[in-house]
Amino acid sequence: MALEFIENPTAEAQSRSSQSPKSTSENVSGSSIIYGDNNTQNADAANEIYDTENYVSNLRKRNLPNGANPTPLPFVTARWKASGAPDWRVKLTIPSGISFGPLHGSLARTGGLMFPYTPNISYGTGADYSEMTPTHALYPYVVYQNSRVTDISISGTFTCQNEDEATYIIAAQHYFSTMTKSAYAGSANQGSPPPIVFLNGYGQYMFQDVPVVVSSWSINLPSDPDYIQAATGTYAPTKCEISCSLKVAYSRSKTQTFSLQSFAAGKGGGFM
């Protein structure tokens, strides 16, 4: 077999380089196009590969069957709470007659001391009974004494990334410090115990206007995070934990309004 030599290799190379990508599809597909083996399919494949406008897209879909289109996903706008719905976040009200000075505005904007993140809460209820043990009785008799609510323990995370959020952390710790003080010495209404506030959160069947007093609280000031200066000049950590223990405080007049049927029907009126 005689070999054919190219007289001007450079000119031949320039000729190949000047061809457009689409015009070389026959060279890529080989003899299958020339001799009719799946002509249309192979020609389309070559043209898709050398489609300069959709080159990357065509490469991605080479092994996908026809009609393999992704299912469109619906998008829903995220909202903190439904428009017009009651605020279900856990918070403690501001007692009447108490002002927290330059910190008061931060608490008033949230309607009281609010836990910005969902806190850990534990509590329970119980019924106390005494036993009567008559002589020769087969079993003792239980006599109901009273119902009670255990202490409500709340622990939540507070964070800050700016001056306003740092001010809120300072306001939170000052709020709890105030709630554990009585009206002593130079206070108005001398002799009054620490104020009663109302606990709300999570809706009707959880905490709804429950009268409580703060029996204790704590805050951790870790050394790891940064500290940001609040509007008062005080510094607050960028992340900390605040915990408190609450006691339910029903007045005698309040207990006189209790109805077991209303409570069972979800109209607790602050009772737990």
Backbone torsions as a table, in degrees:
resi	resn	phi	psi	omega
1	MET	NA	125.6	-176.7
2	ALA	-77.7	139.8	178.5
3	LEU	-90.9	138.9	179.8
4	GLU	-103.7	121.8	-178.8
5	PHE	-98.4	139.5	177.9
6	ILE	-85.9	123.5	-176.1
7	GLU	-67.9	-38.4	-177.0
8	ASN	-127.3	86.5	-177.4
9	PRO	-59.8	-35.8	-178.4
10	THR	-63.3	-44.0	179.0
11	ALA	-63.6	-38.0	179.1
12	GLU	-65.6	-41.0	178.7
13	ALA	-64.6	-39.9	178.5
14	GLN	-65.2	-33.5	179.3
15	SER	-66.1	-40.9	179.0
16	ARG	-68.3	-37.2	-178.1
17	SER	-69.8	-25.7	-177.5
18	SER	-79.7	-10.1	-179.5
19	GLN	-74.4	145.3	177.0
20	SER	-75.0	156.4	-179.6
21	PRO	-57.0	-38.7	-177.5
22	LYS	-67.2	-32.2	-176.0
23	SER	-73.5	-11.8	-179.9
24	THR	-98.3	10.0	-177.7
25	SER	-61.4	-35.0	179.4
26	GLU	-65.3	-37.3	179.2
27	ASN	-66.9	-37.0	179.8
28	VAL	-69.9	-41.5	-174.9
29	SER	-76.1	-18.1	177.3
30	GLY	77.2	-157.1	-173.8
31	SER	-72.9	-9.9	-178.3
32	SER	-63.2	-34.3	177.9
33	ILE	-73.1	-39.4	-176.0
34	ILE	-67.3	-42.3	-174.3
35	TYR	-99.2	7.3	169.1
36	GLY	88.0	19.9	177.4
37	ASP	-85.5	106.6	-178.2
38	ASN	49.4	50.9	-173.7
39	ASN	-48.9	-56.8	-171.7
40	THR	-65.9	-43.1	-177.3
41	GLN	-63.0	-46.4	-178.5
42	ASN	-69.0	-37.3	178.7
43	ALA	-65.3	-40.5	177.8
44	ASP	-64.2	-39.5	179.6
45	ALA	-61.6	-44.9	-179.2
46	ALA	-66.6	-41.0	-179.8
47	ASN	-65.6	-35.9	179.0
48	GLU	-66.3	-40.3	-178.7
49	ILE	-63.8	-37.6	-176.0
50	TYR	-100.7	19.9	172.3
51	ASP	-78.2	103.2	-172.6
52	THR	-63.9	-26.8	-177.4
53	GLU	-79.3	-31.5	-176.4
54	ASN	-124.1	36.3	-172.7
55	TYR	-61.4	-51.1	-176.6
56	VAL	-66.1	-41.3	179.3
57	SER	-61.8	-40.3	-179.9
58	ASN	-66.8	-37.2	177.2
59	LEU	-63.8	-39.5	-178.1
60	ARG	-66.2	-32.3	-173.9
61	LYS	-99.1	10.5	-175.0
62	ARG	-59.1	-40.8	-175.5
63	ASN	-97.9	11.4	178.4
64	LEU	-92.0	136.8	177.2
65	PRO	-69.2	160.0	179.1
66	ASN	-61.7	139.0	178.4
67	GLY	82.8	6.5	-179.8
68	ALA	-83.0	67.8	-179.4
69	ASN	-92.8	142.3	179.2
70	PRO	-66.6	145.0	178.3
71	THR	-77.1	123.8	-179.7
72	PRO	-65.2	137.6	-179.3
73	LEU	-101.3	133.3	177.7
74	PRO	-73.8	143.2	178.2
75	PHE	-111.8	135.3	-179.6
76	VAL	-117.0	135.7	179.1
77	THR	-70.4	125.6	179.5
78	ALA	-75.9	133.2	178.8
79	ARG	-132.9	144.6	179.2
80	TRP	-68.8	-41.4	175.0
81	LYS	-152.9	153.8	-179.2
82	ALA	-64.6	145.6	-178.5
83	SER	-62.1	126.5	179.1
84	GLY	84.0	-6.3	-179.2
85	ALA	-81.5	152.6	178.6
86	PRO	-66.7	151.5	-179.8
87	ASP	-76.6	119.4	-175.3
88	TRP	-97.2	1.7	-178.5
89	ARG	-68.2	151.2	-177.3
90	VAL	-76.5	126.5	179.8
91	LYS	-153.8	159.5	175.4
92	LEU	-117.0	136.1	-175.0
93	THR	-74.5	164.1	174.9
94	ILE	-89.3	124.5	-179.1
95	PRO	-68.0	147.9	179.3
96	SER	-68.0	145.6	178.6
97	GLY	82.5	3.9	-179.7
98	ILE	-115.9	129.9	174.4
99	SER	-122.4	137.1	-178.0
100	PHE	-101.0	25.0	175.3
101	GLY	61.5	-135.1	-178.7
102	PRO	-66.4	-12.2	178.8
103	LEU	-90.8	-10.4	-173.2
104	HIS	-62.8	-38.9	-177.5
105	GLY	-61.2	-37.4	-179.9
106	SER	-62.3	-42.0	179.5
107	LEU	-74.4	-36.6	-178.2
108	ALA	-66.0	-32.9	-179.2
109	ARG	-65.1	-26.5	178.7
110	THR	-103.4	10.1	178.2
111	GLY	70.3	27.6	-178.4
112	GLY	129.0	-169.2	177.2
113	LEU	-79.8	109.6	-177.2
114	MET	-106.5	138.0	172.5
115	PHE	-84.0	113.4	-172.7
116	PRO	-67.9	-25.7	176.5
117	TYR	-116.6	154.5	-179.2
118	THR	-58.0	117.0	-175.5
119	PRO	-86.3	167.7	169.8
120	ASN	-87.3	127.6	-177.9
121	ILE	-129.7	136.1	174.6
122	SER	-137.0	137.3	177.1
123	TYR	-165.8	172.3	177.3
124	GLY	-162.1	170.6	176.4
125	THR	-126.9	160.3	-179.4
126	GLY	-155.3	169.5	176.2
127	ALA	-128.4	130.6	-179.5
128	ASP	-97.2	136.5	179.9
129	TYR	-130.7	147.3	169.7
130	SER	-109.6	161.6	-177.8
131	GLU	-112.0	137.7	171.8
132	MET	-108.5	128.8	-175.6
133	THR	-123.3	78.5	177.2
134	PRO	-61.8	148.8	179.2
135	THR	-63.1	135.5	178.2
136	HIS	69.4	9.1	175.9
137	ALA	-75.1	142.8	-178.3
138	LEU	-66.3	-42.5	178.7
139	TYR	-132.8	154.9	174.3
140	PRO	-73.2	157.1	177.3
141	TYR	-101.5	135.9	178.7
142	VAL	-96.8	137.7	-179.0
143	VAL	-121.2	123.6	-178.9
144	TYR	-67.8	135.7	177.8
145	GLN	-108.1	-58.0	-178.7
146	ASN	-166.5	165.0	173.3
147	SER	-102.9	159.9	-177.9
148	ARG	-152.1	160.6	174.9
149	VAL	-118.8	130.2	178.5
150	THR	-68.9	168.4	175.3
151	ASP	-59.0	142.1	178.1
152	ILE	-96.7	116.7	179.8
153	SER	-102.3	127.5	-179.8
154	ILE	-127.4	131.7	177.4
155	SER	-136.4	124.7	-176.2
156	GLY	-139.6	159.7	180.0
157	THR	-94.7	139.1	174.2
158	PHE	-124.0	136.7	178.4
159	THR	-132.0	159.8	175.6
160	CYS	-147.8	143.6	177.1
161	GLN	-130.0	-1.9	178.6
162	ASN	-150.6	-179.3	-175.8
163	GLU	-64.5	-39.5	-178.4
164	ASP	-64.0	-43.6	-179.6
165	GLU	-69.4	-34.7	175.7
166	ALA	-65.1	-39.2	177.9
167	THR	-62.4	-35.6	-179.9
168	TYR	-66.9	-37.4	177.2
169	ILE	-64.5	-42.5	177.9
170	ILE	-64.0	-39.5	178.0
171	ALA	-64.1	-37.0	-179.7
172	ALA	-64.8	-46.7	-179.1
173	GLN	-68.3	-33.8	178.6
174	HIS	-70.9	-34.5	177.0
175	TYR	-59.7	-50.6	-177.4
176	PHE	-67.2	-35.5	176.6
177	SER	-62.2	-40.1	179.9
178	THR	-68.1	-38.3	-176.2
179	MET	-69.0	-10.3	179.0
180	THR	-106.5	17.3	-179.3
181	LYS	-116.1	146.0	176.7
182	SER	-98.1	169.6	178.1
183	ALA	-81.8	92.7	-172.9
184	TYR	-114.7	152.6	172.6
185	ALA	54.6	-110.0	-173.9
186	GLY	-81.7	12.4	-178.9
187	SER	-77.7	155.9	168.5
188	ALA	-71.4	153.3	-179.0
189	ASN	55.1	53.0	-177.6
190	GLN	-55.3	139.7	178.8
191	GLY	93.1	-10.0	179.7
192	SER	-69.5	141.0	178.0
193	PRO	-73.2	174.8	175.6
194	PRO	-53.4	146.1	-173.4
195	PRO	-67.0	152.0	173.9
196	ILE	-92.0	133.9	176.9
197	VAL	-123.0	173.9	-177.2
198	PHE	-116.7	133.5	179.2
199	LEU	-97.1	129.5	176.7
200	ASN	-132.6	150.1	176.9
201	GLY	165.5	140.1	171.6
202	TYR	71.4	1.7	172.6
203	GLY	106.2	-172.0	-167.2
204	GLN	-59.2	-42.5	-173.5
205	TYR	-91.0	7.7	178.3
206	MET	-113.4	-92.7	-178.9
207	PHE	-120.0	110.2	-179.1
208	GLN	-134.0	103.1	179.5
209	ASP	52.5	49.0	178.3
210	VAL	-85.8	119.0	179.7
211	PRO	-72.6	126.4	-177.5
212	VAL	-139.7	159.8	168.7
213	VAL	-121.6	149.7	179.1
214	VAL	-88.1	114.4	-179.6
215	SER	-89.5	-29.0	177.0
216	SER	-164.0	161.0	177.0
217	TRP	-157.8	163.7	178.9
218	SER	-154.8	155.4	176.5
219	ILE	-137.7	139.5	174.5
220	ASN	-101.9	135.8	178.5
221	LEU	-115.2	86.1	-173.9
222	PRO	-69.6	159.7	-179.9
223	SER	-91.1	-14.7	-174.9
224	ASP	-73.6	-49.3	-173.9
225	PRO	-74.7	167.3	173.7
226	ASP	-74.9	164.5	176.9
227	TYR	-119.6	138.2	-178.1
228	ILE	-116.1	140.0	-178.1
229	GLN	-78.2	131.1	178.1
230	ALA	-86.3	175.8	-178.7
231	ALA	-64.3	-24.2	-179.9
232	THR	-84.3	-3.3	-176.4
233	GLY	92.3	-11.3	176.9
234	THR	-76.6	152.1	-179.8
235	TYR	-105.1	140.5	179.5
236	ALA	-125.5	144.4	178.2
237	PRO	-71.2	151.0	179.8
238	THR	-68.1	-16.6	175.2
239	LYS	-153.9	131.7	178.6
240	CYS	-154.1	169.0	178.7
241	GLU	-117.3	134.1	175.5
242	ILE	-120.9	129.1	-179.8
243	SER	-124.2	149.8	177.4
244	CYS	-147.5	155.9	176.3
245	SER	-120.9	127.0	-175.7
246	LEU	-116.4	144.4	173.1
247	LYS	-114.6	132.9	177.4
248	VAL	-69.8	133.7	-174.5
249	ALA	-129.6	85.6	177.3
250	TYR	-89.1	135.4	174.9
251	SER	-79.3	163.9	179.1
252	ARG	-63.2	-39.7	179.4
253	SER	-67.0	-32.3	178.8
254	LYS	-67.3	-42.2	-178.8
255	THR	-65.7	-23.1	179.7
256	GLN	-71.4	-12.5	179.7
257	THR	-95.6	1.1	-175.5
258	PHE	-70.3	139.1	173.9
259	SER	-133.7	122.2	-179.5
260	LEU	-61.7	-39.7	-179.1
261	GLN	-66.2	-41.9	178.4
262	SER	-67.1	-40.1	178.9
263	PHE	-62.0	-44.7	180.0
264	ALA	-64.1	-30.9	-178.9
265	ALA	-81.3	0.3	178.1
266	GLY	94.9	7.6	178.1
267	LYS	-105.2	66.3	-172.1
268	GLY	-70.5	-31.9	179.8
269	GLY	63.4	33.7	179.9
270	GLY	96.6	-7.6	178.6
271	PHE	-82.5	150.5	177.7
272	MET	-124.4	NA	NA
